[in-house]
Amino acid sequence: MKRFLKTFIFVCTMLSVAISASAQQNVTGVVTDDNGDPIVGATIAIAGTTTGSITDFNGVYNLRVEEGQTLSFSFIGMVSQQILIGKQTTINVQLASEDIGLDEVVVIGYGQKKKVTMTGSVSSISSDEIMKSPSASVTNSLAGRITGIAAVQNTGQPGADEAALFIRGAATLNDASPLTIVDGVERPFSQIDPEEIESISILKDASATAVYGVRGANGVIIVTTKRGEKGDAKISVSTSFGFQQPTTLSEKANSYTYATAHNERNVNDGQDPSTNLFGEEVLDVFKNGGNLLYPDTDWYDYLFKDQSLQTKTNFTMRGGTDKVRYFVSLGYLSQDGILKDLDPRYDENFKYDRYNYRTNLDIDLTKSTLLKVTIGGRTEVRNQPQTHNDGMWKIAGWAQPMAGSGVVDGKWVATNADNVGGLELKDPLVGFYGKGYKNNTKSVLNFDLDVEQKLDFITKGLKAKVKGSYNTIYSHIKDRNTSPDRYEAIIDPMDPDKVFLSQTNSAGVLNYNESTSKARDWYMEAALSYNRKFGDHDFGGLLLYNQRVVYYPKKDDKNWAYNYIPNQVLGLVARATYNYKTKYLFDFSMGYNGSENFPEEKRYGLFPSVSLGWILTEESFMENVGFLDYFKVRGSYGVVGNDKTFPHRFLYLPDSWNGSTGGYNFGYDLTRDQQGASELLIGNPNVTWETATKKNIGFDAKFFNAKLSTSLDLFHEFREDILIQRQTVPDFVAANLPVVNMGEVENQGYEVEVRWNDKVGSVSYNLGVNLSYARNKILYKDEVPQPYDYLKETGKRIGQNFGYVTDGFFTEEVNTATDPNYPDQGYRYPGDVIFKDLNADGSIDDLDMQAIGYSYRIPEYNLGVNAGLNWKGIDFSMTWSGVKNTSRVIPGTLREPFGGQHRGLYQHQYDERWTQEKFDNGETINLPRLSVNSGPNNYKVSDMFIQDASFIRLKNVELGYTIKASALKRIGLRNVRVYANGFNLLTITDFDLFDPESRPGSAGLYPMMKMYNMGVKFNF
Amino acid sequence: MKLTKYLTFAFVAILIGIFSASCEDIGPGALEKPDGGDVTIDTIFASAEYAERVLWNSYRSLRSGIVKNGRSHALGQDLQEDITDLAHSTKTWGTAKVMYYAGGLNSSNASDPGNWLNPMCILPYGDSPGKGIYTFQAIRNCHTFLDHVHKVPDMTDGHKEMLKAEAKMIIAYNMTELFRNYGGVPWIGKVYAPDDDFTNPRLTAEATVDSIVKLIDEAVPELPWQIAEAEMSNWAGRFTQAGAMALKTRLLLFAASPLLNSEQPYLDGDAAQQYFTWYGGKDDSHWQRAATAAKDLIDKIAIEGGYALEMPATESVQGYRDAYKQAYMSRRSTEVLISIRDGYESQKRWGGGMYDTNLNYGGGTCTAEFMKMFPMADGTPITDPASGWDPAVDPLGTEGAGPARKYNRDPRLYETMTCEGDDFGGEVLKTWLNKPKGKHVPLRANQNSASTFIRKFIPGWAGGLYPIQEHHFAYMRLPEIYLSYAEALNELGQTNEALPYVNMVRNRVGLKDLEQVGSWDQASLRDQILNERACEFGFEQVRWFDMTRHKLENSFAQKGTFLQIAKNGSAYTYNYTPISTNSKVWWIDFDEKWYLLPFPLNEIQKGYGLIQNPGW
């Protein structure tokens, strides 16, 4: 290939020399690069003419010129030089490499491509950036760093803190999560060690994803692991150490506030103050901080450590010879949980230990045969407490400050309910304390074998490739169940001045149970690829067959039919690329896929896409625009598909039945029911592919010697034939109706990226801003006709929140049923919420709910700001990420004080409640009065409890120093880097009830964490 | 070089080896579903065993009235009686409170198949498997069964006809339940395919009744009169001829009642004008139909036998109580006409369900008004001065211990609600308020609200263990037929002929004949029969429909009171306190719309012909 090119260039050079050989003066010289190596094929042009030349194999050119003319020396990727010709006959030029990233290679579906020739919409992130985040899951390092992706982390629980990822929002009523590919095979990547990752590419438009055909509609994330490089072994050993703290914990009321509020509520509900649960003496005790009989416990403070540790240690080795290249990595991550160690019998705290390992080998078996062995795996060990049926976080939310004193002198002391008027106490220790723990060890092994054979003997540029991959997961779960000793504090019957601990429950033995689960799949592909350049014409082609078999398909609890059949996916991929002079770019790709879900005649779908690009800066008329280094416009159009409708399979088959399901208990003493048979899913013989038509147009530009680079993408997606369940079928039909191709969604938006790199003296710095916007709209979902437009989900966002609209508070007692001034919402008292009667029918009901705020799923705006600085070995970087247009519904106890009963109370619920006094003083009041009776009315989902969850947060910050002292060299060290970094350190938001990124339901969640971390890395 | 070439071949060979192991799976054919293992409708109806299972599955649509652990009901974990004047739930989060007491029920939330915890109404118009509501699914299954059972090869024609009759009864049961909650409803007469025309408007009340009666009449001759003695231990609980005739009686009595059979509709509106919610006039022939249905069953029992009231072994308080308990509680009861089972009982069932939601959290707290409905042990109403009943002096008749205990009230009172000092599964009931903390019976229930809680269906516990007892929900018992017949006769002006049938029910628990405790005209006997039904069928889901079909506005609007017992030393004081926890909107502002339920708005909007009931 290279030889051919050289010949070709030489011939061209000779030709052009021949053509231009008519003038006065002969100039010759050598064009070299930064290293002094000759450049083959550099262009030498005489400004203002069409005459020019190209350097030969030795970088030598020869040209006839006139004195006074200007010669322009240029080569792609190099800074052009202009030289005025005087008398000299030899002009040697050294071109500086223009660092505008034109050599940058981006991983795309089933291959890689030079970024300059990309016509689709792909963004990527490299290992350096990924490693800046101390977060355990690599998914969290994507937020703010890359356009077109929303990374939403819901919880900080060790081993479960990965972000939910969405590419360009959502365009389907079904699962909108993207396809994730690791080293060419569909695999999750959230627990891969960031040290093992070379790059992550986000494939966004049709041109980029069409090769994934059936699976590509939601976008594709491609993770590529590091491979060996020829050279001496480069060994890195690093270790880091950090601690985590909750970002936001909702403040709960103390016992005195709780009791005061509870009494106030009782009186508000028209009860006699004598029936208040908390009498004056008890209030006094609370005021003074409580005691064992009447505790005042700050539960979050009591249960949670001030900080929990995270450590990380890595070893990597990379190198190779001519024949064999290797990358080896070992990693260990340990993340501690938030809980204090309360039960000495065992360790129930949340904990996550991860052991990652990887060996990637590239072996040149012959000059034309490459064998790639990729072995990656990990063992994940998760520990967590056994919890109450309601879950520990829900009970923590329910907990009252007087529910108990925690563990005192090794004894769990709960409060005697009679002390507090028989209040149904919710001691948060009930949620997990003394119940034992659960330990889950999960081993994942991925094994890939690739053979690439160059077929130059058939035709140059042809290559064949076979890949096989085998993946297994094995989980072993140890359940240790037990029960704790429990005591209640009561007044000693013998001595009324003493407190006596009465045992109400004795500890049980630590039981042992175990269970296992497994997963297994294989994947294979066989491909032929072709890449060859004929002069200015650069051709590429790919033809690929792939197939994947998953042996234990996921099943849901409904026991749908066909769970016993392995799930299969297969397809054919074709791609053709062409460019002319790296100036006009053309790209055609397609996926041809089959799905087990559709009938034979509709089983296969063809998903083509086409894209075009034009690099204007390669045009001669753009040459004089000095400040503009590079400008490309590109556009793509294509169709991708989706066949996923979990949990149903083989959708086209006729009705299926379950012959052994819920039955009936006849007879007198039969302990077992007679089994029943019932209809499962009804088939739809017409079911077929869901398709997405995607359009993308964009440009990439670099200015001022590539100091400033920018790109813009506009996209539009129309998803049709979305597989949905019909909603307008009457309930009396009572069948499990099949999915039909009826849904339609539109999704559009833009992505902008601006980046500035420069060097002032010895300081180099960069600043980048990226903004992604995606807005979807449901066009059709077979929604039941609604009497009012504002009730319709059609036309609105996917996941739009709906609720009542509040209109202030009542200030007088009214029977709204008879009072014409108010819509009917029953008897209301001062401090109750007034709702707007949207349909003006005189009453408040579900017809008065409208869209409020935004979607709870995916923020529409995702912003990232990145800045970095380097000075004499010191480096600093930070990433801010922000979201806008997303809402959270305040759930459960956080919404309704006392959970509507006698449960937890949060401080803000007390501070912001309506009282007559505050009203009379004209204070701002955000929440209704405390009342049980009015609870169902006041705490309906309304704009009062659907809140804007926009935020900007310092996702990441890092400061490092690299020591390159010669003293180190003597002990074989290339350098040592010490660094400190942080995660989620600062959040700017109006939303303060819980972390705005997290999404707890009424069950609550492990809190979101921030992290302070420091580490050292030795490079040998 | 040679070596590397050799290696190449080896690797390629290994690759091929790996994948050729499953070679038949490679290529386009891999996407075809492998043969075998499929269960289709043909598989089901290819054998008697599986065909019958379709029916057994449909039986699940019969809804028990007893709260079960881990399984919610249409009313969440509240009891139907909690929304009547007999009982009250002091649970702050229950369906009774949210939907009924607070008046929260509306056409948008009446049916919510999604969340098993979401409150709903007594019977949603739409299935909700999480709450054990399979109305429409069962009707569909039964029609499928009727359409296909002829194909079953290994089943006799006679057996097929019997099973078909059972399928018809399951449909009739579900349609009857819909009818008495919604009035006239669309008739679901076939298995609908996804692309059928779904237009299906409501039938008039009259047409609905007639359609159900037709179905029952078709089923009756094919059903066995009762399950054969030898089969009982395995098959009790299936529909029988007597059960079918009982359901017909219940249906026709409801249809004849003033809610539908009246000069005026209970509320005007579209649905009333199209006669979905009433007959369009008053006609005694409806009472006659009900009377005939009841009499047919009574006569047939006289001829065929097999069903009879459970009679006391001894004429003593304990004897009466045991007979009454056997009557409603036991699967072996001879007076149960339709029995509903939601599984076999385990300890867990009791621990979580009835105990927690009722005794622990305040469901099923009996009102003082209910307590007062029970007469004295000899049958004299407590309102009669001759009864000697004093609200302040041992009103329950359970003070003292052993032989000193009077037990001078209707024995059914002691089986229906917890009475202070009574024996409860081997422990002594302590229900006075503000008793010291400890393990008390019943648990630490109902806090400060009242002293009388549901006892029916709850077997009590001994030694801290919940007993495992044979159990079911008696959907219809023979006394209902007697009382229904008496009610219909009374409405037809045959008051004196009605009395013996009421007396049969009273005598069983030792109450005197009505003639001996008062004199009766049509109006007073009507009240007395309703009172008798409340005492006999407390917590058996009869009262709500008595209140709606007779439009007992007073029973809805009358603010309830709780009996609260205090104990000082060994002296009891009895207080009657208006209910303060969870007050009912009906007490302030009752609306007749509550007599029938609202159809879900979504169903109306689907446009197949539903018209909303008046007032919703």
Interface residues (C-beta under 8 A of the other chain):
Chain A: G270 Q271 T275 L365 T366 T369 L371 N416 A417 D418 G422 L449 V451 Q453 V466 G468 Y470 W522 M524 Q547 V549 A561 Y562 Y564 I565 Q568 L570 G594 S595 E596 E600 R603 Y604 F650 L653 P654 D655 S656 W657 N658 G659 S660 T661 G662 G663 Y664 N665 F666 G667 Y668 D669 L670 T671 R672 D673 Q674 Q675 G676 A677 S678 E679 I682 N684 R726 T728 V729 P730 D731 F732 V733 A734 A735 L737 P738 V784 P785 Q786 P787 N815 A817 G826 Y827 D845 D846 L847 G900 Q901 V932 N933 G935 P936 N937
Chain B: M1 T4 K5 L7 T8 F11 V12 I14 L15 I18 F19 S22 D25 I26 G27 P28 A30 L31 E32 K33 P34 G37 D38 V39 T40 I41 T43 I44 Y50 E52 R53 V54 W56 N57 S58 Y59 R60 T92 W93 K97 V98 A102 G103 G104 N106 S107 S108 N109 S111 Y125 G126 D127 F136 Q137 I139 R140 N141 T144 P186 I188 Y192 A193 P194 D196 F198 N200 M232 S233 N234 W235 A236 G237 R238 R331 R332 R341 D342 G343 Y344 P436 K437 R444 Q447 N448 E470 S580 N582 S583 V585 I588 D589 P600 L601 N602 E603 Q605 K606 G607 Y608
